[in-house]
Amino acid sequence: MPFKDLEAAAGPRLSFQALKDALNALVAEKAVARVSEKPARLRITAVGRTQLDGYRS
């Protein structure tokens, strides 16, 4: 699940590439949608909310 990848990327030292890869995976799975490119803004989708709720439980 990409949310777990994002959490792992946010460990003690956050690598930009790891964060970028995790966020791109969320976009690819339609868990988040791009609102704007520059500055990069994302919004969580219904699919993402379902995944996040499942991850939290």
C-alpha positions as CSV (number, residue, x, y, z in Angstrom):
1,M,0.0,0.0,0.0
2,P,1.6,3.3,-1.0
3,F,0.6,5.1,2.3
4,K,3.0,2.7,4.0
5,D,5.7,3.6,1.5
6,L,5.1,7.2,2.2
7,E,5.3,6.6,6.0
8,A,8.6,4.6,5.5
9,A,10.0,7.5,3.4
10,A,9.3,9.9,6.2
11,G,11.6,8.2,8.5
12,P,14.5,9.8,10.3
13,R,16.1,11.1,7.1
14,L,13.7,11.9,4.4
15,S,15.1,11.4,0.9
16,F,13.6,13.6,-1.7
17,Q,13.6,10.8,-4.2
18,A,11.9,8.4,-1.8
19,L,9.2,11.0,-1.1
20,K,8.8,11.7,-4.8
21,D,8.5,8.0,-5.6
22,A,5.9,7.5,-2.8
23,L,3.8,10.4,-3.9
24,N,3.9,9.3,-7.6
25,A,2.8,5.9,-6.5
26,L,-0.2,7.4,-4.7
27,V,-1.1,9.4,-7.9
28,A,-0.7,6.2,-10.0
29,E,-3.1,4.3,-7.8
30,K,-5.5,7.3,-7.9
31,A,-5.3,7.6,-4.1
32,V,-4.5,11.3,-4.6
33,A,-5.0,13.7,-7.5
34,R,-2.7,16.6,-8.5
35,V,-4.4,19.9,-8.0
36,S,-1.5,21.9,-9.4
37,E,2.0,21.2,-10.7
38,K,3.9,24.2,-9.4
39,P,3.8,24.4,-6.5
40,A,2.9,20.7,-6.3
41,R,-0.4,20.3,-4.6
42,L,-2.3,17.0,-4.1
43,R,-5.7,16.2,-2.7
44,I,-6.8,12.9,-1.4
45,T,-9.5,11.1,-3.4
46,A,-12.3,8.7,-2.2
47,V,-10.1,5.8,-3.2
48,G,-7.3,7.2,-1.1
49,R,-9.6,7.9,1.9
50,T,-10.7,4.2,1.8
51,Q,-7.0,3.0,1.7
52,L,-6.0,5.4,4.5
53,D,-9.0,4.3,6.7
54,G,-8.0,0.7,6.1
55,Y,-4.4,1.4,6.9
56,R,-5.4,3.1,10.2
57,S,-7.6,0.3,11.4
